[in-house]
Amino acid sequence: MSSQAVPAPNRPALASRIGVRDQVLFALVLAAAVAALSLGFVAVAPNRLISGQPISLWSAADGKFAAGIVIVVGLLLAVSLSPPHRAMYCIAATLASMWLLLTFAALGNAVHTLAAGRPAVARISAGTSFWVIAGCAALAVMDALQRLRAGPMLITATLAALCGGTVLLALSGSFDQLSIAREYATRHALFASALIRHITLVTGSVGPALLIGFPLGLVAARRPRLQGPLFATLNLLQTVPSIALFGLLIVPLSALAAAVPRLASIGVGGIGPAPAIIALVLYALLPIVRNTTTGISGVDPAVIDAARGMGLTPRQIFCHIEFPLALPMLFVGLRIVTVQTIGLAVVAALIGAGGLGTFVFEGLGQYALDLVLLGALPAIGLSLAADFVLHVGSTLLVRARPE
Amino acid sequence: MRGGRWLASPVMWVGLLFAMLLLQMDALRPVLGWAFPDVTPLIYDRASFIELFLAHLGLVVTASTAAALVGLALAVFVTRPVGSEFRTMIKTLAAIGQTFPPVAVLAITVPLIGFGAWPTVIALFVYGLLPIIDNAVAGLDGVPSNVREAALGMGMSPRQRLFAVDLPLASPAILSGIRVSVTIAIGTATIGSTVGALTLGTPIFDGLVASKLPFVIEGAVLVALFAILTDMLFARLDQRLRYRVP
């Protein structure tokens, strides 16, 4: 029996009644157009502490950039009206990629043009419509790739091309005058150390969490009776908001550091990386333990029986059967935990652990919003990159596995 | 019998502890005074805890209600024939959006909206949408096809099928999405104090800035209890729903 045997009385949406074939692309183009017409593409402020005045795409950037975007987007609109076909999706993917890069180039151009006649303290930042237009372009690329049913290789190649184009624009100095770049220029040494500290916090917490969580998950998979209390405890920990857990750890750790000066000399204290890493490890345990347990208990008992029948020792069964079969699930756990820890490590800056959050909270404190972005955008980039790499990694892993 | 079960439930004890600390933090004065002899004042005094809690609750309820309504509407839209084309896009958006750190979302709303309670509400709303959409779509998809066919065979209209069949059957999944969303909202609202929202996180930050550990402890304990209590209440609601849905 087929699962979708009953044809639903399909009432076509308004968009398809006026001849739109690709509603998603059509909606994205429409959203970008509305944003371009109603919101500022860049914002110009007299200095870094004042919020800027919005300026539209047409008046900010050179006419040829605006015209280029309009042409590319117009072509995409035509694609959204034409019958679906693989070739059309390829064209859509290419056009959408051009749209994204053109938007970046237009931003660089607008910022340069506006900076030319202004004092050095003036700050020019990306406006709301830039983010909407670039976001719609990125989604259009994704939509086209999904319709093409692109595999990890094609997706990686497209992403590499887009990143390459953006890096080329950056190297040619397009973004030099952008406020966030100016903020970076004045503290690039600090930025590098904050980024390294952030990554250290993440690896320093995910590593120990794996070492603790994996055995715990194995034990829970072998003894189902333990699962109830174990998951209840871990779930309780995960429910507590990060800043509260950081705060609660300050007290015992500062007491410990006061009681054992040796510990204080190696950096253990109420404020700093120690409480942050402990809290991050505690948060990371739930996804790792849960996915290990699910992965190991999800292995078909018949496979284990067969292996036992072949005379494999329990150790061999674990190494050659259970572990490889559970690996994709473990990878999912690792991905969730890495992304989660990158985000939580931002908050850790509040208790003096350093990392990208330092810029976020320093910026919020000084009302210097470019500084906030200098912390927040790389944190988002880091999460997306980790998510993507671990996703592709696990896809390749599953494919490489002999069935 | 019923009363006895109520007495044994951890929800009541956690709730009682939370309410007592909220109203009578002064009771901890001797303990805090012993632990931190040279800190004055011992109890956070710039606002009452009940006032902070109500503001915090207000932020979470406003944002989560809006997120639940909009998220559910979007999930219903993409699982109907009308919106099926947007399905992949919305699902991808929800998946990618959830990789954004909640703090970063909060931080980037400030340049767009300004300081105060509003950027917090907006960030909580946007971020809260994602798990709700994710879970609601999964729940609506999980309605068994034979049940749908039976409803169709009974001559139910699309609207009747949605309200009498699909939504009730998907309700446990929808609820678990709302639960995740509310848990994240409580935590993120705590950090909202750094962008000018009044929440139970305010004593934590004031305490960290002024190196007054008692403030940090008071705020952290209350926030933790608030989050745990909410999660427990959701767990109860979840049990009831599952009991009702066969």
Interface residues (C-beta under 8 A of the other chain):
Chain A: S3 Q4 A5 V6 A8 P9 N10 R11 P12 A13 D22 Q23 V24 A27 S51 S125 T128 L139 M142 D143 Q146 N235 L236 T239 V240 P241 S242 I243 A244 L245 F246 G247 L248 I250 V251 S254 G270 V339 I342 G343 L344 V346 V347 L350 I351 G357 V360 F361 G363 L364 G365 Y367 L369 V372 L373 G375 A376 L377 A379 I380 S383 L384 D387
Chain B: A35 P81 V82 G83 E85 F86 T88 M89 T92 L93 I96 T99 F100 P101 P102 V103 A104 A107 I108 V110 P111 L112 G114 F115 S145 R148 E149 L152 P158 T183 I186 G187 T188 T190 I191 T194 V195 G201 I204 F205 G207 L208 L213 V216 I217 G219 A220 V221 V223 A224 A227 I228 D231
